[in-house]
Amino acid sequence: MAMNKGMFLFLLGIRAELRKEADAWIAFGIGINSKQTAALWKICDQIVKQCEKELELPVFQFNLTTLSWALEALDEGKAFEWTENGIKRSGKNFADLWNLIQEEMNEAEEQEG
């Protein structure tokens, strides 16, 4: 079964909650490099890898996919921004990210077809 928007948003929502949990543990005094926080970070990474695999996202510069690139900004509470055909665009949440990925997949299909 291909990944749909609901599953994508669900998985990234879980990832966001796990990141919050790790931050809370660190604030509580559990070390950032402890086994407990390392386990949470690993699960977060696995969620991203699974989404990338399911969506068959290509890797572009700096060994990033569109997903991993946009999450860097979203994880810092910032919008992810890009320029397309001279027009500056931005996304502020996981739904915007899903839409960007779908646009890119459609463009790739059009170029192949």
Secondary structure, 3 states (H helix, E strand, C coil): CCCCHHHHHHHHHHHHHHHHHHHHHHHHCCCCCCHHHHHHHHHHHHHHHHHHHHHCCCCCHHHCCHHHHHHHHHHCCCCEEEEECCEEEEECCHHHHHHHHHHHHHHHHHHHC
